[in-house]
């Protein structure tokens, strides 16, 4: 099995979200397990430095375009 890095973005920030709480009808219901203090580009650079390929960025809702472009 090969590790595939992932950057999940929510409101322009790297987060780990409890999936069942992400809802279009009630944005305030989102619960997070982790909110990064580092920007998306930091994680992308880390993955690049470790030669990890096959990664992807997931934009969870609106407001993530600039953060996604930063990570690319």
N, CA, C and O atoms as CSV, one atom per row, in Angstrom:
chain,resi,resn,atom,element,x,y,z
A,1,UNK,N,N,0.837,-1.168,0.000
A,1,UNK,CA,C,0.000,0.000,0.000
A,1,UNK,C,C,0.890,1.242,0.000
A,1,UNK,O,O,1.874,1.310,0.737
A,2,UNK,N,N,0.540,2.209,-0.821
A,2,UNK,CA,C,1.314,3.438,-0.934
A,2,UNK,C,C,0.556,4.583,-0.254
A,2,UNK,O,O,-0.652,4.736,-0.436
A,3,UNK,N,N,1.278,5.376,0.524
A,3,UNK,CA,C,0.694,6.545,1.171
A,3,UNK,C,C,0.465,7.633,0.133
A,3,UNK,O,O,1.370,7.971,-0.629
A,4,UNK,N,N,-0.739,8.179,0.104
A,4,UNK,CA,C,-1.067,9.286,-0.795
A,4,UNK,C,C,-1.433,10.496,0.051
A,4,UNK,O,O,-2.469,10.496,0.716
A,5,UNK,N,N,-0.599,11.522,0.032
A,5,UNK,CA,C,-0.865,12.689,0.871
A,5,UNK,C,C,-2.116,13.437,0.429
A,5,UNK,O,O,-2.472,13.449,-0.749
A,6,UNK,N,N,-2.771,14.058,1.399
A,6,UNK,CA,C,-3.997,14.793,1.143
A,6,UNK,C,C,-4.000,16.077,1.968
A,6,UNK,O,O,-3.571,16.089,3.122
A,7,UNK,N,N,-4.483,17.143,1.367
A,7,UNK,CA,C,-4.675,18.406,2.071
A,7,UNK,C,C,-6.161,18.725,1.996
A,7,UNK,O,O,-6.680,19.020,0.919
A,8,UNK,N,N,-6.848,18.669,3.128
A,8,UNK,CA,C,-8.270,19.011,3.209
A,8,UNK,C,C,-8.397,20.475,3.602
A,8,UNK,O,O,-7.839,20.903,4.613
A,9,UNK,N,N,-9.128,21.239,2.806
A,9,UNK,CA,C,-9.303,22.663,3.067
A,9,UNK,C,C,-10.751,22.973,3.410
A,9,UNK,O,O,-11.674,22.496,2.748
A,10,UNK,N,N,-10.940,23.770,4.444
A,10,UNK,CA,C,-12.269,24.249,4.830
A,10,UNK,C,C,-12.116,25.693,5.280
A,10,UNK,O,O,-11.325,25.990,6.175
A,11,UNK,N,N,-12.870,26.587,4.662
A,11,UNK,CA,C,-12.747,28.027,4.939
A,11,UNK,C,C,-11.313,28.522,4.747
A,11,UNK,O,O,-10.862,29.421,5.457
A,12,UNK,N,N,-10.596,27.931,3.782
A,12,UNK,CA,C,-9.244,28.366,3.460
A,12,UNK,C,C,-8.162,27.887,4.399
A,12,UNK,O,O,-7.023,28.347,4.320
A,13,UNK,N,N,-8.505,26.957,5.300
A,13,UNK,CA,C,-7.566,26.462,6.308
A,13,UNK,C,C,-7.485,24.940,6.214
A,13,UNK,O,O,-8.479,24.279,5.914
A,14,UNK,N,N,-6.298,24.385,6.472
A,14,UNK,CA,C,-6.137,22.934,6.509
A,14,UNK,C,C,-6.800,22.417,7.783
A,14,UNK,O,O,-6.465,22.832,8.892
A,15,UNK,N,N,-7.756,21.495,7.594
A,15,UNK,CA,C,-8.499,20.954,8.734
A,15,UNK,C,C,-8.761,19.469,8.548
A,15,UNK,O,O,-8.774,18.949,7.432
A,16,UNK,N,N,-8.971,18.806,9.679
A,16,UNK,CA,C,-9.519,17.452,9.670
A,16,UNK,C,C,-10.910,17.587,10.283
A,16,UNK,O,O,-11.061,17.963,11.445
A,17,UNK,N,N,-11.911,17.274,9.484
A,17,UNK,CA,C,-13.304,17.469,9.891
A,17,UNK,C,C,-13.968,16.130,10.155
A,17,UNK,O,O,-13.689,15.141,9.476
A,18,UNK,N,N,-14.852,16.104,11.148
A,18,UNK,CA,C,-15.707,14.936,11.372
A,18,UNK,C,C,-16.690,14.934,10.202
A,18,UNK,O,O,-17.595,15.766,10.143
A,19,UNK,N,N,-16.507,13.995,9.273
A,19,UNK,CA,C,-17.230,13.995,8.005
A,19,UNK,C,C,-18.735,14.128,8.099
A,19,UNK,O,O,-19.343,14.839,7.298
A,20,UNK,N,N,-19.333,13.473,9.040
A,20,UNK,CA,C,-20.796,13.501,9.131
A,20,UNK,C,C,-21.329,14.856,9.579
A,20,UNK,O,O,-22.539,15.080,9.538
A,21,UNK,N,N,-20.451,15.766,10.007
A,21,UNK,CA,C,-20.913,17.075,10.481
A,21,UNK,C,C,-20.845,18.146,9.394
A,21,UNK,O,O,-21.323,19.260,9.607
A,22,UNK,N,N,-20.266,17.838,8.244
A,22,UNK,CA,C,-20.163,18.802,7.150
A,22,UNK,C,C,-21.493,18.839,6.407
A,22,UNK,O,O,-21.919,17.835,5.835
A,23,UNK,N,N,-22.145,19.997,6.415
A,23,UNK,CA,C,-23.498,20.094,5.885
A,23,UNK,C,C,-23.719,21.465,5.258
A,23,UNK,O,O,-23.382,22.484,5.860
A,24,UNK,N,N,-24.285,21.496,4.051
A,24,UNK,CA,C,-24.566,22.765,3.380
A,24,UNK,C,C,-25.656,23.565,4.087
A,24,UNK,O,O,-25.633,24.795,4.071
A,25,UNK,N,N,-26.599,22.879,4.700
A,25,UNK,CA,C,-27.736,23.576,5.307
A,25,UNK,C,C,-27.424,24.168,6.676
A,25,UNK,O,O,-28.114,25.083,7.123
A,26,UNK,N,N,-26.385,23.653,7.351
A,26,UNK,CA,C,-26.017,24.172,8.670
A,26,UNK,C,C,-24.497,24.246,8.804
A,26,UNK,O,O,-23.890,23.388,9.445
A,27,UNK,N,N,-23.873,25.275,8.197
A,27,UNK,CA,C,-22.412,25.390,8.228
A,27,UNK,C,C,-21.824,25.467,9.632
A,27,UNK,O,O,-20.661,25.115,9.829
A,28,UNK,N,N,-22.594,25.915,10.596
A,28,UNK,CA,C,-22.107,26.035,11.972
A,28,UNK,C,C,-21.996,24.681,12.670
A,28,UNK,O,O,-21.398,24.591,13.742
A,29,UNK,N,N,-22.562,23.629,12.081
A,29,UNK,CA,C,-22.562,22.307,12.709
A,29,UNK,C,C,-21.237,21.564,12.544
A,29,UNK,O,O,-21.051,20.498,13.131
A,30,UNK,N,N,-20.327,22.108,11.760
A,30,UNK,CA,C,-19.054,21.432,11.484
A,30,UNK,C,C,-18.253,21.247,12.773
A,30,UNK,O,O,-18.069,22.180,13.554
A,31,UNK,N,N,-17.786,20.018,12.967
A,31,UNK,CA,C,-16.907,19.701,14.091
A,31,UNK,C,C,-15.547,19.312,13.529
A,31,UNK,O,O,-15.462,18.589,12.536
A,32,UNK,N,N,-14.497,19.787,14.157
A,32,UNK,CA,C,-13.155,19.492,13.673
A,32,UNK,C,C,-12.376,18.668,14.687
A,32,UNK,O,O,-12.529,18.821,15.899
A,33,UNK,N,N,-11.533,17.786,14.149
A,33,UNK,CA,C,-10.591,17.030,14.969
A,33,UNK,C,C,-9.268,17.775,15.078
A,33,UNK,O,O,-8.553,17.663,16.074
A,34,UNK,N,N,-8.953,18.547,14.022
A,34,UNK,CA,C,-7.657,19.223,13.954
A,34,UNK,C,C,-7.773,20.443,13.053
A,34,UNK,O,O,-8.381,20.370,11.985
A,35,UNK,N,N,-7.200,21.555,13.469
A,35,UNK,CA,C,-7.091,22.759,12.646
A,35,UNK,C,C,-5.619,23.152,12.628
A,35,UNK,O,O,-5.030,23.428,13.673
A,36,UNK,N,N,-5.035,23.176,11.442
A,36,UNK,CA,C,-3.607,23.468,11.314
A,36,UNK,C,C,-3.306,24.938,11.548
A,36,UNK,O,O,-4.094,25.817,11.197
A,37,UNK,N,N,-2.165,25.182,12.139
A,37,UNK,CA,C,-1.668,26.549,12.288
A,37,UNK,C,C,-0.794,26.936,11.099
A,37,UNK,O,O,-0.529,28.117,10.872
A,38,UNK,N,N,-0.355,25.946,10.351
A,38,UNK,CA,C,0.503,26.176,9.188
A,38,UNK,C,C,-0.368,26.303,7.934
A,38,UNK,O,O,-1.459,25.735,7.876
A,39,UNK,N,N,0.110,27.044,6.935
A,39,UNK,CA,C,-0.654,27.224,5.698
A,39,UNK,C,C,-0.594,25.978,4.807
A,39,UNK,O,O,0.264,25.118,5.004
A,40,UNK,N,N,-1.496,25.878,3.835
A,40,UNK,CA,C,-1.498,24.733,2.922
A,40,UNK,C,C,-0.163,24.540,2.210
A,40,UNK,O,O,0.257,23.408,1.972
A,41,UNK,N,N,0.500,25.637,1.870
A,41,UNK,CA,C,1.783,25.533,1.165
A,41,UNK,C,C,2.838,24.822,2.005
A,41,UNK,O,O,3.723,24.169,1.453
A,42,UNK,N,N,2.761,24.934,3.316
A,42,UNK,CA,C,3.717,24.259,4.192
A,42,UNK,C,C,3.567,22.744,4.060
A,42,UNK,O,O,4.561,22.024,3.962
A,43,UNK,N,N,2.332,22.267,4.057
A,43,UNK,CA,C,2.090,20.831,3.922
A,43,UNK,C,C,2.519,20.336,2.542
A,43,UNK,O,O,3.116,19.265,2.422
A,44,UNK,N,N,2.217,21.111,1.508
A,44,UNK,CA,C,2.632,20.733,0.158
A,44,UNK,C,C,4.151,20.646,0.068
A,44,UNK,O,O,4.684,19.722,-0.547
A,45,UNK,N,N,4.850,21.597,0.674
A,45,UNK,CA,C,6.313,21.578,0.679
A,45,UNK,C,C,6.869,20.391,1.438
A,45,UNK,O,O,7.868,19.800,1.029
A,46,UNK,N,N,6.235,20.042,2.532
A,46,UNK,CA,C,6.642,18.878,3.319
A,46,UNK,C,C,6.506,17.599,2.497
A,46,UNK,O,O,7.412,16.765,2.472
A,47,UNK,N,N,5.370,17.457,1.828
A,47,UNK,CA,C,5.154,16.271,0.985
A,47,UNK,C,C,6.166,16.235,-0.157
A,47,UNK,O,O,6.688,15.173,-0.498
A,48,UNK,N,N,6.438,17.398,-0.746
A,48,UNK,CA,C,7.407,17.476,-1.846
A,48,UNK,C,C,8.805,17.097,-1.356
A,48,UNK,O,O,9.509,16.338,-2.023
A,49,UNK,N,N,9.209,17.614,-0.209
A,49,UNK,CA,C,10.539,17.335,0.345
A,49,UNK,C,C,10.722,15.856,0.662
A,49,UNK,O,O,11.833,15.332,0.591
A,50,UNK,N,N,9.630,15.189,1.011
A,50,UNK,CA,C,9.685,13.756,1.316
A,50,UNK,C,C,9.420,12.889,0.090
A,50,UNK,O,O,9.267,11.673,0.207
A,51,UNK,N,N,9.367,13.519,-1.094
A,51,UNK,CA,C,9.146,12.814,-2.363
A,51,UNK,C,C,7.863,11.987,-2.363
A,51,UNK,O,O,7.822,10.898,-2.935
A,52,UNK,N,N,6.823,12.504,-1.723
A,52,UNK,CA,C,5.530,11.822,-1.719
A,52,UNK,C,C,4.739,12.277,-2.940
A,52,UNK,O,O,4.501,13.471,-3.120
A,53,UNK,N,N,4.338,11.337,-3.767
A,53,UNK,CA,C,3.615,11.655,-4.996
A,53,UNK,C,C,2.182,11.146,-4.909
A,53,UNK,O,O,1.826,10.395,-4.000
A,54,UNK,N,N,1.377,11.565,-5.862
A,54,UNK,CA,C,-0.006,11.100,-5.935
A,54,UNK,C,C,-0.934,11.791,-4.960
A,54,UNK,O,O,-2.036,11.308,-4.700
A,55,UNK,N,N,-0.504,12.910,-4.421
A,55,UNK,CA,C,-1.323,13.628,-3.448
A,55,UNK,C,C,-2.457,14.395,-4.104
A,55,UNK,O,O,-2.520,14.523,-5.327
A,56,UNK,N,N,-3.348,14.901,-3.269
A,56,UNK,CA,C,-4.480,15.660,-3.772
A,56,UNK,C,C,-4.934,16.689,-2.735
A,56,UNK,O,O,-4.591,16.611,-1.555
A,57,UNK,N,N,-5.707,17.641,-3.214
A,57,UNK,CA,C,-6.281,18.687,-2.372
A,57,UNK,C,C,-7.790,18.550,-2.454
A,57,UNK,O,O,-8.346,18.419,-3.544
A,58,UNK,N,N,-8.455,18.581,-1.311
A,58,UNK,CA,C,-9.912,18.518,-1.277
A,58,UNK,C,C,-10.431,19.841,-0.732
A,58,UNK,O,O,-10.070,20.259,0.368
A,59,UNK,N,N,-11.287,20.499,-1.523
A,59,UNK,CA,C,-11.901,21.752,-1.091
A,59,UNK,C,C,-13.278,21.424,-0.519
A,59,UNK,O,O,-14.197,21.057,-1.251
A,60,UNK,N,N,-13.405,21.562,0.789
A,60,UNK,CA,C,-14.650,21.248,1.484
A,60,UNK,C,C,-15.484,22.518,1.624
A,60,UNK,O,O,-15.378,23.241,2.615
A,61,UNK,N,N,-16.302,22.771,0.630
A,61,UNK,CA,C,-17.141,23.956,0.640
A,61,UNK,C,C,-16.480,25.134,-0.057
A,61,UNK,O,O,-15.374,25.014,-0.584
A,62,UNK,N,N,-17.168,26.277,-0.059
A,62,UNK,CA,C,-16.647,27.470,-0.734
A,62,UNK,C,C,-15.537,28.145,0.071
A,62,UNK,O,O,-15.327,27.852,1.249
A,63,UNK,N,N,-14.839,29.049,-0.596
A,63,UNK,CA,C,-13.824,29.847,0.084
A,63,UNK,C,C,-12.468,29.196,0.194
A,63,UNK,O,O,-11.681,29.539,1.076
A,64,UNK,N,N,-12.182,28.251,-0.702
A,64,UNK,CA,C,-10.921,27.519,-0.620
A,64,UNK,C,C,-10.029,27.671,-1.845
A,64,UNK,O,O,-8.945,27.091,-1.896
A,65,UNK,N,N,-10.469,28.439,-2.826
A,65,UNK,CA,C,-9.711,28.527,-4.072
A,65,UNK,C,C,-8.302,29.082,-3.871
A,65,UNK,O,O,-7.339,28.508,-4.380
A,66,UNK,N,N,-8.168,30.168,-3.151
A,66,UNK,CA,C,-6.843,30.775,-2.945
A,66,UNK,C,C,-5.927,29.836,-2.167
A,66,UNK,O,O,-4.744,29.720,-2.488
A,67,UNK,N,N,-6.458,29.172,-1.156
A,67,UNK,CA,C,-5.654,28.233,-0.362
A,67,UNK,C,C,-5.216,27.050,-1.215
A,67,UNK,O,O,-4.086,26.578,-1.087
A,68,UNK,N,N,-6.104,26.567,-2.085
A,68,UNK,CA,C,-5.758,25.445,-2.962
A,68,UNK,C,C,-4.663,25.852,-3.947
A,68,UNK,O,O,-3.724,25.092,-4.183
A,69,UNK,N,N,-4.782,27.037,-4.513
A,69,UNK,CA,C,-3.756,27.518,-5.440
A,69,UNK,C,C,-2.419,27.691,-4.732
A,69,UNK,O,O,-1.369,27.416,-5.312
A,70,UNK,N,N,-2.451,28.139,-3.492
A,70,UNK,CA,C,-1.223,28.300,-2.709
A,70,UNK,C,C,-0.521,26.956,-2.530
A,70,UNK,O,O,0.705,26.878,-2.596
A,71,UNK,N,N,-1.291,25.912,-2.306
A,71,UNK,CA,C,-0.718,24.583,-2.086
A,71,UNK,C,C,-0.139,23.997,-3.368
A,71,UNK,O,O,0.784,23.184,-3.323
A,72,UNK,N,N,-0.681,24.410,-4.508
A,72,UNK,CA,C,-0.180,23.891,-5.779
A,72,UNK,C,C,1.153,24.524,-6.122
A,72,UNK,O,O,1.735,24.212,-7.161
